[in-house]
Amino acid sequence: MSQKAAILKHLQRGRALTPVEALEMFGSFRLSERIREIEKLGVPVQRTWVQTYNGARVRCYRMGHP
C-alpha cells in the first residue's frame, strides 16, 4: 500500500495525523504533499495547529467537511 493510500485510510477512519505521526506510522517525510495529493482526489482535509508536549506547534490533519 502506498503512503498516500495508507494516510487516506487513516483519515477515513476519523483519526487525526501530524507530521511526526506520519513519519512514525507510514515513513512519510512529506505529509503536506501527501495531503495535497489526497485533496486532488476530491477528499476534503481540515488543517489545524496543535501544541506538542514540548510546546512546539505542528499541523494536524483530519477529514474535513465538503
DACOR-V586339 format. One record per residue. N is the residue number from 1. PHI is phi as a letter, one per 20 degrees, with the letter a starting at -180 (* if undefined). PSI is psi in degrees with one decimal (NA if undefined). OMEGA is omega in whole degrees, -180 to 180 (NA if undefined). Layout:
BEGIN
[[N & PHI & PSI & OMEGA] [N & PHI & PSI & OMEGA]]
END
This chain:
BEGIN
[[1 & * & 136.5 & -180] [2 & f & 162.8 & 177] [3 & g & -44.1 & -179] [4 & g & -46.3 & -180] [5 & f & -41.0 & 180] [6 & f & -40.8 & 179] [7 & f & -43.1 & 178] [8 & g & -45.2 & 179] [9 & g & -42.6 & 179] [10 & g & -47.3 & -179] [11 & f & -38.6 & -180] [12 & f & -23.1 & 177] [13 & e & 2.7 & 178] [14 & n & 13.0 & -178] [15 & e & 148.0 & 175] [16 & e & 163.7 & -178] [17 & b & 131.7 & 174] [18 & d & 164.4 & 179] [19 & g & -38.6 & 180] [20 & f & -42.7 & 178] [21 & f & -39.5 & 179] [22 & f & -38.1 & 177] [23 & f & -46.5 & -179] [24 & f & -42.7 & -173] [25 & e & -37.2 & -172] [26 & c & -1.7 & -179] [27 & m & 22.3 & -177] [28 & e & 115.6 & 177] [29 & e & -16.1 & -174] [30 & c & 66.3 & -179] [31 & g & -40.9 & -178] [32 & g & -36.3 & 178] [33 & f & -40.9 & 177] [34 & f & -37.9 & 179] [35 & f & -42.8 & 178] [36 & f & -40.9 & 178] [37 & f & -40.1 & 179] [38 & f & -40.7 & 179] [39 & f & -33.1 & 177] [40 & f & -20.8 & 176] [41 & e & -3.2 & -180] [42 & n & 10.4 & -179] [43 & e & 122.4 & 178] [44 & f & 132.7 & 180] [45 & c & 131.2 & -180] [46 & e & 137.4 & 179] [47 & d & 136.0 & 174] [48 & b & 165.1 & 174] [49 & d & 138.5 & 175] [50 & c & 153.3 & 179] [51 & d & 131.2 & 180] [52 & e & 173.4 & -179] [53 & g & -26.8 & -179] [54 & e & 9.2 & 176] [55 & n & -6.7 & 179] [56 & f & 149.3 & 176] [57 & d & 131.9 & 179] [58 & c & 158.3 & 177] [59 & f & 146.2 & 175] [60 & c & 132.3 & -177] [61 & d & 141.8 & 174] [62 & b & 166.6 & 179] [63 & f & 134.2 & 179] [64 & d & -175.4 & 178] [65 & d & 140.2 & -180] [66 & f & NA & NA]]
END
